[in-house]
Amino acid sequence: MLVVFLLFFTKLTFWLVFDFIVRTSHLYRPPAKFAIEETGPKVGSKGKDMKIGILGAGMVGRAFAAVALKHGHDVMLSNSRTPDTLFTLRAVLNCKIGSPQEAAAFGDIVLVAIPLKNYASVPVAPLEGKIVIDANNYYPERDGHIGELDRDETTTSELLARHLPKSKIVKALNAIEAPGIEQEGRLPNSSERRAHPIAGDDPAAKQVVADLLNQFGFDVVDTGPLAEGRCFQKRTPAYCVPFNAKDLRLALARAVETITRT
């Protein structure tokens, strides 16, 4: 009798468990395969997507990568160490990673966002003929004193251009804090649309950068040749202040007046 009861109880338990599994199976969703080699989704970027290499995986590089991926671009991040140190960041952003040499070769356009003191480490050959966005700033407390900059004989971007004589340097993204790159983009004609200053010697290269920033949600004010980047470097009225295009032009004009007087 006990054996019969145990058999009945076992069968009942089995069917109850089976029924529970069937009824709740819709609640289970297997995790997606962990695919770290994929790039971000192509979001509204038909005809606009490009390969973007980024030298520097600090706050600016990461923010720029996140926005570029959001808009459908293919991104490769690099830093001064080995690519495996970017493993977690690759998984978070879902981008490619590589060495500076690889990122420079990968990009149709390349962002340089590294401590200025390391500008001479930027690969030269793979950047020949390419547009290079210079987001660097000069901080003597970090970079050490650079006599040419201390004497205002040149600018950070002109130093990079001298190092990359066959590249098309555009000064941009140095006058905005990293969170703003991700958070402050707005639709065209928005009253809150922030403007970015840019400078460069190649008009076509500047137009490509301006179009990219416009896609990211920012207006652009072209200040002229690369040397005019000094008008929005550190300690100028336009540096890291969220102006619209009209107010940015006024701030840049004040910077020009100050430079002229000194």
ABEGO torsion letter per residue (X at the ends): XAAAAAAAAAAAAAAAAAAAAAAAAAABBBBBBBBAABBBBBBGABGABBBBBBBEABAAAAAAAAAAAAAGBBBBBBBABBAAAAAAAAAAAGBBBBBAAAAAAABABBBBBBBAAAAAABBAAAABGBBBBBABBBBAAAAEBBAAAAAGABBAAAAAAAABAABBBBBBGAABBAAAAAAABBBBGBAABBBBBBBEABAAAAAAAAAAAAAAGBBBBBAEBAAAAAAABBGBAABGBBBBAAAAAAAAAAAAAAAAAX
